[in-house]
C-alpha cells in the first residue's frame, strides 16, 4: 500500500496524456471538418480538459489545460499567436477542477462545467485576440460565436466528457490493489493465536 499513491499518480498522468492526444487528433481530423452552421465546431480539447479537471482536481486541470492548449497552439492548422489556447485552457482547467469535490454529490456538475467552460473559453480567447490585435476578434464576431460554441460543446459533452469520466473511473477502480481473501490482518492473527489454550509462542 505504500507504493499505491506513486503508481496511481503515474497512471493518472499517462491516462491524461492519452486523453489529450486522442482529443487533439479527433479535433483536427473530425471536428474541424464538420460542416456545422455558423462556421463553429465543438471544442473536443476543451471538453477533455474539463473532464480531466473534474476527475482529478485543479492541479491536474491546470497542467492538463496548459499542455493541451500549447499543443493546440502548435498543431496545424494553427493560425494564431502561440500561447493563447495554453492560457485559456489552463485557466479553464483550474476553475473546473475546483468543482471536482461536488462531482459525487451533484450529477449536473459536468453539464454546468462544460457550459461555463465553453462560455469563458470563447470570451477569453477573443479577449486575448483583441489585446494582440487579431482582426478576427471583435465583439460582433464574439457575440455570434458564443451561443453556437456553447451549444455545440454541450451537445458533444455526453460523447466526450462522460466517456472520459467513465474510462478514468474504471481505470482507477482497476488500479486499486485487490485484497487477498486468504490474508489475515496481523492484529487479528496475534489476538487469535494468543487466545488458544495450550499454545505458546
PEURRA-V457179 format. One record per pair of residues at least 24 apart in sequence whose ideal C-beta (glycine too) atoms are under 6 Angstrom apart, sorted by the first residue. I is the first residue (numbers start at 0). J is the second residue. D is the distance in Angstrom with one decimal. If there is no record, write none. Layout:
i={I & I}
j={J & J}
d={D & D}
//
This chain:
i={10 & 14 & 15 & 15 & 18 & 18 & 19 & 22 & 23 & 37 & 39 & 39 & 39 & 41 & 41 & 41 & 42 & 43 & 44 & 45 & 45 & 46 & 46 & 46 & 48 & 48 & 49 & 49 & 49 & 49 & 50 & 50 & 50 & 52 & 52 & 52 & 53 & 53 & 53 & 54 & 56 & 56 & 57 & 57 & 57 & 60 & 60 & 60 & 60 & 61 & 61 & 61 & 63 & 64 & 64 & 64 & 64 & 65 & 80 & 83 & 87 & 87 & 87 & 91 & 91 & 109 & 113 & 113 & 113 & 114 & 114 & 117 & 117 & 117 & 118 & 121 & 121}
j={174 & 170 & 51 & 63 & 47 & 163 & 67 & 47 & 70 & 147 & 144 & 147 & 148 & 151 & 152 & 155 & 152 & 159 & 71 & 116 & 120 & 156 & 159 & 160 & 88 & 92 & 95 & 112 & 113 & 116 & 160 & 163 & 164 & 92 & 95 & 96 & 95 & 99 & 102 & 167 & 96 & 99 & 93 & 96 & 97 & 92 & 93 & 95 & 96 & 89 & 92 & 93 & 92 & 88 & 89 & 91 & 92 & 89 & 131 & 127 & 120 & 123 & 124 & 116 & 120 & 160 & 152 & 153 & 156 & 149 & 153 & 148 & 149 & 152 & 149 & 145 & 148}
d={5.4 & 5.8 & 5.3 & 5.2 & 5.2 & 5.8 & 4.7 & 3.8 & 5.7 & 4.4 & 5.6 & 4.4 & 5.4 & 4.2 & 5.3 & 3.9 & 5.8 & 5.8 & 5.5 & 5.9 & 5.5 & 5.9 & 4.1 & 5.4 & 5.1 & 4.8 & 4.9 & 5.3 & 5.8 & 4.9 & 4.5 & 3.8 & 5.7 & 4.6 & 4.1 & 3.8 & 6.0 & 5.3 & 5.8 & 4.9 & 4.8 & 4.8 & 5.0 & 3.3 & 5.4 & 3.1 & 5.5 & 5.7 & 3.4 & 5.8 & 5.3 & 4.4 & 5.6 & 3.7 & 4.3 & 5.9 & 2.9 & 4.3 & 5.3 & 5.0 & 5.2 & 4.6 & 5.1 & 4.8 & 5.4 & 5.2 & 5.7 & 5.7 & 4.3 & 5.7 & 5.6 & 5.3 & 4.4 & 3.9 & 5.4 & 5.1 & 4.7}
//
